[in-house]
Amino acid sequence: MKALYNNRLCNIVDVSSDVTLGEEGRQFVVSLGDEALVIDPTDKEVADADNLRSWYGLDDEAVKHFRSVLRGD
């Protein structure tokens, strides 16, 4: 499952009273109540992620197209 934290896509590694997220080879713990955390983001929220390009390994043109598709343009 995916999450957004501070507008960056992350993998959810574990959920208990907090959530452990993974991004770029590192893991960190975030409170479930943190306002910067979005669990199971919508396609539009994913489209606006700061690290969308690197997450999916897309070039500039491909990421523009992918963002458009996710937003339903």
Order of alpha helices (4+ residues) and beta strands (2+ residues): beta-beta-beta-beta-beta-alpha-alpha-alpha
